[in-house]
Amino acid sequence: MSTPALTPEYIERQYNNRAAVPDHPEWIARWAESSEQARRLLKGNVEVRYGRGPKETMDLFPAEDARGLFVFIHGGYWRSLDKADFSFVATHLVAHGIGVAVLNYDLCPTVSIRTIGDQSRRALLWLATQGDRHGMPAARVVVGGHSAGGHLAALLFATDWSDTPVAGLIRGGVSVSGVHFSYNTDLGLTPETAREASPANMWPSVDAPMLLCVGADESAEFVRQTQLLWDRWPQCRPHNAKGPMLIPGRHHFSVVSDFAEADSALTRATLDLFERRP
C-alpha cells in the first residue's frame, strides 16, 4: 500500500482527534474530575505566576523529600484546554517523591507558537531559579507534555541552555503523542514556519534520554511523527529502548490518562528517567 501524500488536507484530517474519537467529551470530563480530586488530595499551590502573559501561570504540587521535578505541559493543539485539566498527572508521581509543575501558556491565535515556546522556556527558567522557594527543587528535572505539550517538551530539549540556570538540570523528557507541525491557519503557520517550529528539524541540545510514546490506536500521522523524532534524535533514545513506546489500546485522549494509573507503563517509564545519573 502506498503512503498517502502529506498534503495540508491530509495532515489536518489526521490531526482531528475530536472527530476520530467521538466520545472525547467524556475523556475531557474525566480529566477534569480526576484533576479536581488530585488538587484536593495534594493541596498544591495553584496559579503561581512565572511571567507577565495572561496565562503565564503554573500549578505546583510539591512532594515530601522530593528527589526530582516533573514539568508537564498540556496539549490542546496550542489553542485550547488548560493546566487545570491535567492536575491528575501529579498524583502518583508525587507519591513517589517527584514534585510536579503543570504549566499554562497563552493560546493561539492570540499568540504564536513561537511565543508559546518562549513562555515554556521562561517557565523552566523560573523553576530553576525560584522553585526551591515553593518546595519544588529543580536539581533533577524531567520535562514532558501531551500532544502540543509533547511538541513543547521536545522544543525545550532543542533549546541551548548553556550559560543559564537550567544548564545540567534536565535528566529526561517525555513526549506523549507529540505534534510537530501543522498547516492550520488558526495557528498562523506557513509550510516554512511550520518546519522551523518542528523539533524534528532541530538538533537536541540536552544530553538526556527522551521517552517518545504514542497510542497504538492513534492516527497514522501521530505514529509517524513520533517515529520521525525517534529517527532524527538517536542520541536521545532511552537506554535499551528499541523504538518509541507504542501503548496498546490507547487513542489520543486515553493515552495521557495512563498517568492516572500508578502501575502503567507510562508512569513507570517516567519514574525511571529520574534514576538516571548525570
N, C-alpha and C positions, 0 to 999 in steps of 0.2 A: 504494500500500500504506500502511495506517495505521501510525502509530508505536505500538509497544507501550506499554501503561500502565506507568509507572515504579513498580510495586509493590515492596515489600520482597522478595518471592519472585523477581520478575524480576531485580532488581539482584543478588541473591546468586547466582542462576544464571549471570548474565553474568560475575560475578567468579570463578567456579570454574574457574580456569585449569588446575588439575591434571586436572579431568575433560575439559576441552576439548583438552588436549594429552596424549594417552595416554603418549607417550614422555618425559614431563617428568623422570622419574628419570635418564634418560640425559643430559639437559641439565644438571641439577644436578650430576651426577657430572663432567661436562665442565668446569663452572665450577671445581669443587674441584681437578681435576687441573691446569687452566691456572693457577689461583691458586697452587698449590704450586710450580709451575715459576717463576712470577713472583717469589715470595718468595726462591727460590734464586738467581735471576738478579739481583734488585735489592738483596738484602741490606738490607732495610728494618729499621726499629725497630718491633717489634710489641708490642702490649699496653701502649701508653702510656696512662696514666690521665689523664682530663680532669675527672673528678668522682667522687663517692663511691658512686654506684649500682653494683650488682654488675657490670653490663656497660657502664659508662661508660668505655670504652677505645677506642683507635683504633690503626690500623696506619699508620705513616708511611713513605713512600718518597721520599726526597729526590732531587732532580735536580742534576746538576753545573751551576753557574752558573744556578740556577733563575730563570726570568723570570715565574713565576706559580705558583699553588697551586690544584689541583682538589680540592674536598672532596666525596667521594662517600658517599651514604647508601644502604645496601642495602634491598631490598624483603623481601617475605615476609608481606604482609598485616598488618604490625605485630606478628605473633605467632610468626614462625619465621625461620629462616636466620641467618646470622652474617657479620660482616665478612670472616672468613677465606675465605668462598666467592667473594669478589669482588676479591681482590688483582690478578686479571688486568686489571682496568680500568687499572692503573698502567703496564703495560709500555710501550706506545707513547707515552703522554703523557710519561713520564719521559725517554724517548729524545729528545723534542722540547723538553726543558728545563722541563718542568712537574712540580713536586713534587705528590704525591698523598697525601691523607689519607683513609683508608677508616674510617668511623665504625661503632661498635656502639652499641646502646641497649638498655635493658631492654624486655621484651616483654609484650604483652597476653596473658592477662588479669591478669598480676601487677601491671602498672601501666596507667594510662590513656593514650589517645592524647595527651591534653593534656600528661601528664608526658613522653612521648617527644618532643613538640615542644619542651618546656623543655630536655630533655637535648641536643637538636640545637643549640639556641641556645647552651647552655653550652659545647659542643664548639667552636663557631665563635669564641666569645669567648676560649676557651683558646688557639686557634691564633693569634688576633690578638695576644695578649699573650706567648705562650710559644713560638710556632712557630719564631722565629729561633734559639732556643737548641737546637732539634732539627734545624736545617738546612732548615726549612720557612718561608721568608719569606712573609709574608701581605700584601704591599703590593698584590698583584693577584690577587684570588680569584674563582673560578667555583665555584658550589655546584651539585651535581647529585645525582640519585638515580633509582632504578628502582622502579616500582610504588609501594608505600607510601613508599619513599625519594623518589620523584618528588613525592609529596604534601608530604613534609617539606622538600624543597628549595624548593618554592613557598611553604611556610609561612615559611621564612627570608626570602623576598622580601617577605612581607607583615608582617615584623617592623620596628618602628620602632627603628632602630639609632642614632639621633641621641644624642649625649652618651655614646656607648660607644666602645670602641676599634675596633669593626667599621665605624663610620661611614666611608663613602667607599672601603672596600676591595673591595666586591663589584663585579666588572666584568661578570658574566653568570651565567646559570643554565641548567641542563639538566634538564628533567623528562621521563624516559623512561617512557611508559605510566603516567602518574601516576594514582593512585587518590585521589578527593576526598571520597567519603562512602560509608558502608555502614550497614546496619541490623543487622549481625551481633551477636548477643547476647554472644558471646565478647569483643567489644570494649567492652561496656558502654555502647553508644550508643543514644540515642533519636533519632527524626527531628529533634528540636530541637538536641540536642548534636552530631549529625552535621552539620547545616547550619552550626553555629558553628565546627566544626573544618575546614570546607572553605575553602581559599584562594579559591575562586571567589566566595565571599560576603564576601571581604575586599578591601581596596584595597592594591595593592603600594606599599611604602614605599621600595624600592630603585630608583634611576634607572639601570636597565641592561636589556639585552635578555635574554629567557629563551627558549631553544630548547625548543619543545614537540614531542615526537616520539612516534610510536606505530607498531607493526607493522601492516601492511595486513591481515594475517590474524588480528588480534586480534578479540575480541568487539565487538559494536556499542557496548556501554556504554563500553569503554575509548576507542574512537574518539570517541564523543560527548563524554566528559568532557574529552578533550584539546582538542576544538574549543570546548567551553564556556569553558575558561580562555583560549584564544586570543581569543574574542569579548569576554570581560569584562575582559581586560587589554590593550587595544590599545596602551598606551604601552610595553609590554614586548616588542613584536614586533621581532625582529631586522630590521635594515635590508635592504630588498629582498625579504623573505620575503612570499609571497602566502598563506600558510596554514601550519598545522602540518606538520612533516615526517612524511609517511606513507611508511614504509620497506617496499618491495615484498618479498613472500615471507617476512616475519618474523611470528612469533607472539609470545606474551608471554615465552617463555623464550629464544627465539633473538634477539630484538631487542637485548637488552642485551649479548649476545655480540659484537655488532659493535664494541664497544670493544677486543676482542682482535684486530681487523683494522686494520693500520696505515693502509690507504687507504680504509676505509669512510666513507660519508657522515657517519655519527655521529661518528667520530673527527675527521674534517676540520672539521666544523662546531663541535665543542667547542674545537678548537685555534684556530679563527677568533675565538672570543669573547675570547681573550687579546690579540688585536691591537687591541681597542677602546681608544680613548683616553678618559680620564675627562672 
